[in-house]
Amino acid sequence: MTYQTLSVSVDRGVALITLDRPDQLNAMNADFWNELPAAVRALDGDGGVRAIVINANGKHFTAGLDLGMFGAPPDPADRTARVQKAARFRQHTALMQQSFSALEDCRVPVIAALHGGCIGGGVDLISACDLRYASADAFLTIYEINVGLTADVGTFPRLCKLLPEGIVRELAYTGRRMDAAEAERRGLFNAVLDDREAALEKALAVAREIAGKSPLAVHGCKRMITYARDHNTADALDYVVTWNAGMLHVEEVQAAIEAGKQGGEGDFTPLPPLAGEVKGGV
């Protein structure tokens, strides 16, 4: 599939999604909001992809929301437009939220490899990823406050679980930059590398390592960690034992043990393709 704002490639089970509007600092226009979830769902739906890395071309990872997304205010004389404005805004914002929730809902880990500025909507994006690797020049900012907005596409529900609440409040209220060293120190970035190329190679190396594990076990880990984050301990314990009662297969365990002994790739069963419609004989 051809995209206007992204490039996508797959190599040995690892997919690479590259934000590809460098002349516009990878600002997130309408095409982006539609294409990113479509790309992620297509990769996830195939069943052959075991990890996804997201990086970007150009000087910055992303400048965030393309301000061209904001339309002109409705004509005060147009009653229909005035009455419908809030409902339309809510619908479109919910769709934008789903664009990043697709990263979290994806069955396989999604890894961000960022460099330069990660601004506004970029923070929403990386917050929905499983892992984050950055170049030394990377920085992030909850920039919405500087243009009179409250971040609404996923930063607060997710970032508050990745950073101390007081730090999130400071970033949100002031719009200040958090540099890569601070983000690593506070646990948001898994590691900081010398430059963009090194950050991308680290992300790809981790993705390749993940791709060598049982896809079903990795999928289970992602589901359980996300569920545990959002639920109490008792509920999470109940879910994981129920999951393993149905999803734990001796063949996968044996394949993992054999791979460990031999030092090669395990003979694992891929995830099934995602069903696009209801069919008989499942």
For each residue, the residues with C-beta under 8 A, 3 or more apart:
1: 8 38 39 42
2:
3: 6 7 8 20 31 35 39
4: 31 35
5: 19 20 21 26 29 31 32 35 36
6: 3 17 18 19 20 32 35 36 39
7: 3 17 18 20
8: 1 3 15 16 17 18 39 43
9: 15 16
10: 13 14 15 16 43 48 49
11: 14 16
12: 208 211
13: 10 48 49 50 51 211
14: 10 11 49 50 51 52 53 204 207 208 211
15: 8 9 10 43 49 51 52 53
16: 8 9 10 11 52 53 55 204
17: 6 7 8 36 39 40 43 52 53 54 55
18: 6 7 8 54 55 56 57
19: 5 6 26 32 54 55 56 57 61 62
20: 3 5 6 7 26 56 57
21: 5 24 25 26 27 29 32 58
22: 25 26 56 57 58 59
23: 58
24: 21 27 29 63 66
25: 21 22 58 59 60 62 63 117
26: 5 19 20 21 22 56 57 58 60 61 62 63
27: 21 24 62 63 64 65 66 67
28: 32 33 62 64 65 66 69 121
29: 5 21 24 32 33 66 68 69
30: 33 34 66 69
31: 3 4 5 34 35
32: 5 6 19 21 28 29 35 36 66
33: 28 29 30 36 37 95 96 99
34: 30 31 37 38 99
35: 3 4 5 6 31 32 38 39
36: 5 6 17 32 33 39 40 99 100 102
37: 33 34 40 41 98 99 102
38: 1 34 35 41 42
39: 1 3 6 8 17 35 36 42 43
40: 17 36 37 43 44 52 102 103 106 110
41: 37 38 44 45 102 106 274
42: 1 38 39 45 46
43: 8 10 15 17 39 40 46 49 52 106 108
44: 40 41 49 52 106 107 108 274
45: 41 42 273 274 276
46: 42 43 49 273
47: 270 271 272 273 274
48: 10 13 270
49: 10 13 14 15 43 44 46 52 108
50: 13 14 108 207 210 211 213 215 218 270
51: 13 14 15 108 109 110 111 206 207 208 210 211
52: 14 15 16 17 40 43 44 49 106 108 109 110 111 207
53: 14 15 16 17 110 111 112 113 200 203 204 207
54: 17 18 19 103 110 111 112 113 125 129
55: 16 17 18 19 61 112 113 114 115 196 199 200 203
56: 18 19 20 22 26 60 61 62 114 115
57: 18 19 20 22 26
58: 21 22 23 25 26 116
59: 22 25 116 117
60: 25 26 56 63 115 116 117 118 119
61: 19 26 55 56 114 115 116 117 118 122 138
62: 19 25 26 27 28 56 117 118 119 121 122 125
63: 24 25 26 27 60 66 117 119 120 122
64: 27 28 119 120 121 122 123 143
65: 27 28 69 120 121
66: 24 27 28 29 30 32 63 69
67: 27 70 147
68: 29
69: 28 29 30 65 66
70: 67
71:
72:
73:
74: 78 81 82 85
75: 78 81
76: 82
77:
78: 74 75 81 82
79: 82 83
80: 83 84
81: 74 75 78 84 85
82: 74 76 78 79 85
83: 79 80
84: 80 81 87 88
85: 74 81 82 88 89
86: 89 90
87: 84 90 91
88: 84 85 91 92
89: 85 86 92 93
90: 86 87 93 94
91: 87 88 94 95
92: 88 89 95 96
93: 89 90 96 97 152 153
94: 90 91 97 98
95: 33 91 92 98 99
96: 33 92 93 99 100 153
97: 93 94 100 101 152 153 154
98: 37 94 95 101 102
99: 33 34 36 37 95 96 102 153
100: 36 96 97 103 104 124 125 127 128 153 154
101: 97 98 104 105 128 154
102: 36 37 40 41 98 99 105 106
103: 40 54 100 106 110 125 128 129
104: 100 101 110 128 158 226
105: 101 102
106: 40 41 43 44 52 102 103 110
107: 44 219 222 271 274
108: 43 44 49 50 51 52 210 215 218 219 222 271
109: 51 52 130 131 207 210 218 222
110: 40 51 52 53 54 103 104 106 128 129 130
111: 51 52 53 54 129 130 131 132 133 203 206 207
112: 53 54 55 125 126 129 131 132 133 203
113: 53 54 55 133 134 196 199 200 202 203 204
114: 55 56 61 118 122 126 132 133 134 135 138 199
115: 55 56 60 61 134 135 137 138 195 196 199
116: 58 59 60 61 135 137 138 139 196
117: 25 59 60 61 62 63 122 138 139 140 141
118: 60 61 62 114 122 123 125 126 134 138 139 140 141
119: 60 62 63 64 122 123 140 141 143
120: 63 64 65 123 124 141 142 143 144 151
121: 28 62 64 65 124 125 153
122: 61 62 63 64 114 117 118 119 125 126 140
123: 64 118 119 120 126 127 140 141 142 151 155 159
124: 100 120 121 127 128 151 153 154 155 158
125: 54 62 100 103 112 118 121 122 128 129
126: 112 114 118 122 123 129 132 140
127: 100 123 124 154 155 158 159 162
128: 100 101 103 104 110 124 125 154 158
129: 54 103 110 111 112 125 126 132
130: 109 110 111 222
131: 109 111 112 190 203 206
132: 111 112 114 126 129 183 188 189 190
133: 111 112 113 114 189 190 191 192 193 199 200 202 203 206
134: 113 114 115 118 138 180 183 184 189 191 192 193 199
135: 114 115 116 138 180 192 193 194 195 196 198 199
136: 180 181 192 193 194 195
137: 115 116 180 195
138: 61 114 115 116 117 118 134 135 179 180 183 189 192 199
139: 116 117 118 177 178 179 180
140: 117 118 119 122 123 126 177 178 183
141: 117 118 119 120 123 171 175 176 177 178
142: 120 123 145 151 155 159 171 172 175
143: 64 119 120 146 147 175
144: 120 147 149 150 151 152 175
145: 142 148 149 150 151 172 173 174 175
146: 143 175
147: 67 143 144
148: 145
149: 144 145 152
150: 144 145
151: 120 123 124 142 144 145 155 156 172
152: 93 97 144 149
153: 93 96 97 99 100 121 124
154: 97 100 101 124 127 128 157 158
155: 123 124 127 142 151 158 159 172
156: 151 159 160 168 172
157: 154 160 161
158: 104 124 127 128 154 155 161 162
159: 123 127 142 155 156 162 163 168
160: 156 157 163 165 168
161: 157 158 229
162: 127 158 159 187 188
163: 159 160 167 168 171 186 187 188
164: 167 168 186
165: 160 168 169
166: 169 170
167: 163 164 170 171 186
168: 156 159 160 163 164 165 171 172
169: 165 166 172 173
170: 166 167 173 174 176
171: 141 142 163 167 168 174 175 176 178
172: 142 145 151 155 156 168 169 175
173: 145 169 170
174: 145 170 171
175: 141 142 143 144 145 146 171 172
176: 141 170 171
177: 139 140 141
178: 139 140 141 171 182 183 186 188
179: 138 139 182 183
180: 134 135 136 137 138 139 183 184 189 192
181: 136 184 185 192
182: 178 179 185 186
183: 132 134 138 140 178 179 180 186 188 189 192
184: 134 180 181 187 188 189 190 191 192
185: 181 182
186: 163 164 167 178 182 183
187: 162 163 184
188: 132 162 163 178 183 184
189: 132 133 134 138 180 183 184 192
190: 131 132 133 184
191: 133 134 184 202
192: 133 134 135 136 138 180 181 183 184 189 199
193: 133 134 135 136 198 199 201 202
194: 135 136 198
195: 115 135 136 137 198 199
196: 55 113 115 116 135 199 200
197: 200 201
198: 135 193 194 195 201 202
199: 55 113 114 115 133 134 135 138 192 193 195 196 202 203
200: 53 55 113 133 196 197 203 204
201: 193 197 198 204 205
202: 113 133 191 193 198 199 205 206
203: 53 55 111 112 113 131 133 199 200 206 207
204: 14 16 53 113 200 201 207 208
205: 201 202 208 209
206: 51 111 131 133 202 203 209 210
207: 14 50 51 52 53 109 111 203 204 210 211
208: 12 14 51 204 205 211 212
209: 205 206 212 213
210: 50 51 108 109 206 207 213 218
211: 12 13 14 50 51 207 208
212: 208 209 259 265 266
213: 50 209 210 217 218 256 266 268
214: 217 218 252 255 256 266 268 269
215: 50 108 218 219 268 269 270 271
216: 219 220 247 249 252 268 269 271
217: 213 214 220 221 252 256
218: 50 108 109 210 213 214 215 221 222
219: 107 108 215 216 222 223 271
220: 216 217 223 224 243 244 247
221: 217 218 224 225
222: 107 108 109 130 218 219 225 226
223: 219 220 226 227 243
224: 220 221 227 228 236 239 240 243
225: 221 222 228 229
226: 104 222 223 229 230
227: 223 224 230 231 235 236 239
228: 224 225 231 233 236 240
229: 161 225 226
230: 226 227
231: 227 228 235 236 239
232: 235 236
233: 228 236 237
234: 237 238
235: 227 231 232 238 239
236: 224 227 228 231 232 233 239 240
237: 233 234 240 241
238: 234 235 241 242
239: 224 227 231 235 236 242 243
240: 224 228 236 237 243 244
241: 237 238 244 245
242: 238 239 245 246
243: 220 223 224 239 240 246 247
244: 220 240 241 247 248
245: 241 242 248
246: 242 243
247: 216 220 243 244
248: 244 245 252 253
249: 216 252 253 269
250: 253 254
251: 254 255 269
252: 214 216 217 248 249 255 256 268 269
253: 248 249 250 256 257
254: 250 251 257 258
255: 214 251 252 258 259 266 267 268
256: 213 214 217 252 253 259 260 266 268
257: 253 254 260 261
258: 254 255 261 262 266 267
259: 212 255 256 262 263 264 265 266 267
260: 256 257 263
261: 257 258
262: 258 259
263: 259 260
264: 259
265: 212 259
266: 212 213 214 255 256 258 259
267: 255 258 259
268: 213 214 215 216 252 255 256
269: 214 215 216 249 251 252
270: 47 48 50 215
271: 47 107 108 215 216 219
272: 47
273: 45 46 47
274: 41 44 45 47 107
275: 278 279 282
276: 45
277:
278: 275
279: 275 282
280:
281:
282: 275 279
